[in-house]
Amino acid sequence: MSIESVKIDSNVKPIDDTSTKLQTAKAGQQAETQPVKPTDTLSISEEVKNISPIMANINSDVYNKPEVLRDVALKLMQELYQEDTGTRV
C-alpha cells in the first residue's frame, strides 16, 4: 500500500496565523478609511404632517360610532361593486 500525493492548485495558498492576521488587519483598515454616506432618504408629504386632527379623532373614538362605520362600509361596498361590474349600488 502506497500513499500518493494530492495535486495542489497553485492559486490555493495555505492559511497560517501570519496570513490570517494580515487579512484581518487589512479588513480593519478598509473599514476605517471608507466614509459612510447615507443613501436612503425619507420624505413626508404635507398631508401626513397634518395628521394630528385624525389622531385626535381616533383617540376620542369618533370612528367607532355606528353611523361612521355604516358610512364607511357603504362607501367601500360601492367602490368594490363598481370595480367588479362597472355599476354603482
N, C-alpha and C positions, 0 to 999 in steps of 0.2 A: 504494500500500500504506500502510495506516494502523495505528497501534498504539492499541488500546483499553485503557482502564484495567481493572484487575481489581477486582471488588467486594470490599471488605474488611469482614469482620464486625466489629461494634462491640465484641464481647466479646473479641476477639483483640487482645492488646497486643504491640507489638514488643519484642523482647528486646535489651537493650543491656547494657553492662558494669555500669552502676549497678544495674539491677533484679536482675541475677544476683547481685551482691554482697549486696544486701539480702535476697534469698531465702536465700542460704547463711548469712547471719548469723542470720536468724530460725530456721532449722532448727537451728543450733548452740545457740541459747538454749533452744529447746524441749527438746532432748535433755538439757541440764543441769538444767532445772527439774523434770523428771519423775523421781521416785524409782523405782528398780527394786524391784518387790515379787515375791518368789518365789511361784509359784502351784502348782508341782508338788511333791509330797511322796513320799517313799519309805518304806514301812512293811514291815518284815520280821517274819515270824511267829517264834515261839519255836522251832518245829521247825527252821527254816532256820538260826537262830542256833546250834543244836547240831549242826552238820554236821561237826564235826571228827572224830568217830569214823568216819563214812562216808569222809571224805577219807583217813584213816589206812588204811582197808581198801583203798581204790583204790591208794594209793601202795605198799602191801605186796603187790599183785597177788592179793588174796583172791578178787576177782571173775573172775579169769582161769582158775580151776580148772575142769576139765571137769565135775565134779559140780554146781558152782554154775551154770554155763552151761546144763547139761541141765535143772536145776530151773526156771530162768527161762524157757527155751524151752517147757517143758511147761505152765507157768502161762499164758504168752502164748497158746499154742495153745488151751488150754481156754477162755480168755476170748474169743478171737476166734471159735472154733467155737460157743460158747454164744450170742454175739451174732447169728451167721448163722442158726442153726437152732433156737435155744431149748433145746438139749440139751447135756449135758456129754460129754466124751470119757471 
